[in-house]
């Protein structure tokens, strides 16, 4: 799908898993983010990389979105969690098209990687040496603040929630040397 343009909310969701915490008490944050508004629409913190954490994030996104009359593309890397039969069944059941990166280039899932960075660098979600229950609270609160209060340049300085509630503005994009690689591949 070369030259694919994201023009409205709930058109493309991007998914990724990022490591938070330390080696003694690792946790993994599964995120589903709207590519247009940068709103995190589903998330879950797990103690392992099992598919269940990604499934819970996806179920949250599906349950909090009115999917009727929408044609959503779900874009991710080729992680085993996203390729699993269970994950694919939920996408299919909800008429969500599956798209995956062609190779492991992070530029192919740049929106997801950027959100991971914001949560880690600005909200310090991976700096706390606490049990998973507390990490979940920290992440929940950080995502609430992120969605409601943090403006984005690409959103014309609107917050993700504000951008998600409208469809008139075009998202701003950054030009970079790897821009031609930002291509969705439908699977």
N, C-alpha and C positions, 0 to 999 in steps of 0.2 A: 504494500500500500504506500508507494512513494508519494511524497507531497501531501500526505494526509493532514488536514487541518482540524484542530480541535476548536469548535466554535460555540459550545454551550456546556452547561453542567450536565453531569450524568451521561456523557457521550463516551468518555474513555476513563476507566479507572486504572491506576497503576498499583502494582503490588510489590512488596519487598519485605525481607526479614533483615533485621539488623541486630547485632550483638550488643547487649548492655550489661553493665556490671563488671565483675572481675573474674579471674580464673577460678577462684574458690567457690563463688556463688554466681555462676553465669545465668543469664536470662536472655531471652530472645523476643524481640518486639516484631510482631507481624503487623504490617500496615496496609490498608487499602486507601488510596488517595485519589480524589477527583483531579484529573489532569488539567481541567479548565480553571477551576476555582482554587486549587491547592488545598481544598478542605479534606481533612482526614475523616473518611466516612465509616471506617471500621478498623479496629485494632485489638490486639490481645498480647499480653506478656505471658510467656511460657518458660518453664525451667529447662526445656529441651527443644530440639529441632524437629520433633515429631509433627506430622501433618495436622494434628488436632489444633494447634495454635493458629495456623493459617486458616483452617476451616472456621474457627470461632470468629476470626476477624472478618472473613467473607460473609458469614451468617449475619453479623452485626450490620455490615454494609447493606446487605439485601433486605434485612428487616427494617432498616431506617430509611429506605428509599422506595418511593412509589414507582415500581418497575413497569406499570401498565403503559403501553404505547411508547416505550423507550427502547432504543436499540443501543445497548451499552457494549463496549469492547473492554475486556479485562486484559491488561498488558502486564507481563511479568518476565522475569528471567526464566530460564529452563530448570529451576529448582525442582527437586523431586516432589516437594509438597504441592506445587502447582500442576505437576504432571499426574498426580495420583488420581485414581479412578473416583475416589470420593469427592475430590475437589472439582473434577471435570463434570461430575453428575450434578453438582449444585449449579455450576455455570449453565449447563444444558437445561436443567429444570426451569431456570429463570430467564431463558433465552438471551443469555449473555455470551457474546462471541469471545473466543479465546485467541489472544495474540501473545507471541513470545519473541524474545530477542533471538536474532540469528546466531549470535555468538556471545561471549561473555563480556563484551565491551560495555562498561558502565554508562557510556553516553547513550546507549540504546534504551536505558531506563533512567534517564537523567532526572526527571521530576521526582521519582521515588528516592533516588540517591540524595537529591537536594533536601528533601523533607527530613530524611534520616539525619543529615548534617545539621539542619536547623535545630531539631530536637536535642541532639547531643551537644552542640556548641553553644546554643543560646539558652537552652533550658536545663543543661547539665543532667539529663536523665540517666546517664551511665556513670555518674560519679559517686553514687551512694552504695555503700557496702551494707545492704539491708536485705531482709528476707523478701521473697517474691511478692507476698501479700502487700507489703509496703511499697515495693517497686511499682506494682499495679496502680496504687493510689497516686504515686508521684506522676506516673505516665498519664493517668486519667486527667489529673488536674492540669498538667502541662498541655495536653491536647485540647482541653476546654479553653484554656487561655490562648493557645495558638489559633484555634478556629475562630474565636470570638474577638480577639484583641490585636493579633499580630498582622499588620498590613504587609502586602507584597508589592514590589515594583511591578511585576508582571500582571498584577491585578489592578493597576492604576492606583496603587496605595489603598485599596480596599482590603478588608480582612477576608479570609476564606469564606466565612459565612455570608458576608455582604455580597461577594462576587458570585456565590452559589445561588443567590436569590434573584439574579437577573441574567439575561442572555444577550444584551445589546452590545456590551463592550467586547472588543477583540483583545485577546491576551497579548501582552508584549512578550517578545522573545529575545533572547540573547544571541548574538552572532558569535560563532566560534569556529575553529578550524575543523571540528568534527560534525558540523551541522548536518551534512549530508547523510550521516549515519543514524540520525534520529528518525528511523523508519519503523513503523509497526508492521509486524508480520503476522497475518492471520493464520491460525493453526486449525 
